[in-house]
Amino acid sequence: MENTQNDRSVVKNLILGFQHLLAMYSGDILVPLLIGGALHFTAAQMTYLVSMDIFMCGVATLLQLKRTPITGIGLPVVLGCAVEYVAPLQSIGKHFGWAYMYGGIISAGIFIFLVAGIFANLRRFFPPVVTGSLITLIGFTLIPVAFQDLGGGDSTAKSFGTPSNLILGFATALIIIAINIWGRGFLKQISVLIGIVVGTLLAIGMGKIGFASVSAAHWFQLPQLFYFGVPKFEWSSIATMILAAITCMIESTGVYYALADILGRNLDNTDLKHGYRSEGIAAIFGGIFNTFPYSTFSQNVGIVQLSGIKKLRPVYYSAFLLLLLGLIPKFGAIATLIPSSVLGGAMLVMFGMVGAQGIKMLLKVELNNKNMLIIAVSIGLGLGVTTEPTLFQFLPTEVQTILSNGMVVGSFTAVILNLLLNNTSLKNKVEEEKS
């Protein structure tokens, strides 16, 4: 009887882990496809890049899950390459070459690891009005990504927004919503997974999925050191990657606090330092194995909120599944069959839940005129630069990297306005944060 219960527990955690994997899978494979395409990788190079990126996502996730004396925040997080790195990596790869791109990644990883303690001590600048605004921004600035996927993935394509894509995307979203309204127990916990599976089956029935990519994929592939060449180092490439890394550290901070709020856990400086260090080590590994830097994915905040599952075990299963998919490209190719419109429908619900989590945190803030101004301006600027990134097109590339990112602009604005408007002493800030 006990063995049967254990078997059921394993199956349940495996399914929950698979749900976490599917939630981040689109964003995970998007980065290698964008960068590999821009740098004109061959089919064989692209296969390696996608497979090893998936594998390293598993490695990076395990680094973050497992608490050690120096690493691991121990929250239910899944790591992948953030889209903030796409433009800098493409620019470095085109102007200097692949070797300098990976040199920049390794340098950024070392930077993150070394400044982890300093960055963690800045937590006093992130009171609830700041973190709540940032988490709201994380969710809402990702909604356009969800809509782009819902329409088909490429807004310039003639098929973008076709009725079939809209049907698949909104049907997936409605299935997830319906299960959360009328579902019970475990069925409700895997609502996102069910929505994606049903949406994919519907796409097969509509004839929108082909299986040629699965037939062409290899069965097995091991990671290789310096597959594309030994990294080289150049100051402007390093500076560009460090700026992008700071961007991702700020976003990760918001995700950490969002998950901590859901789990009812208080984060201290040591927790944050361990979290940043894990991302730094993951980036170093990414450079060595010629993949990417890795940071915490905000998609999975929505999964934790929707499923109500707050334990680490399902995420451990997700990490091991990523390792498996990375080693077996043919299995990884199966997951690529999921249409962008289906993933977009699921993302619409998940990203909305992340934004709602931020609003929930803001409800705990005293909504006086000063705090209202902080919320209004930071979210307004963050959403503004997200919807109009070309506003800064005439500025240097390094500056565009920062100012075109809504989460960075919004979070810096919230921090600065909080310091100007809520002019309390450092001691009061620390005591307010602890309470």
FENZIPE-V536303 format. One record per helix or strand. SS is the DSSP state (@ for helix, = for strand). FROM is the first residue (numbers start at 1). LEN is the number of residues. If there is no record, write none. Layout:
BEGIN
((SS FROM LEN) (SS FROM LEN))
END
This chain:
BEGIN
((@ 2 37) (@ 43 23) (= 79 2) (@ 84 12) (@ 98 28) (@ 128 14) (@ 143 8) (@ 163 20) (@ 185 5) (@ 191 15) (@ 212 5) (@ 235 29) (@ 269 20) (= 295 2) (@ 299 9) (@ 313 15) (@ 329 7) (@ 340 23) (@ 369 19) (@ 389 4) (@ 397 7) (@ 406 16) (@ 426 9))
END
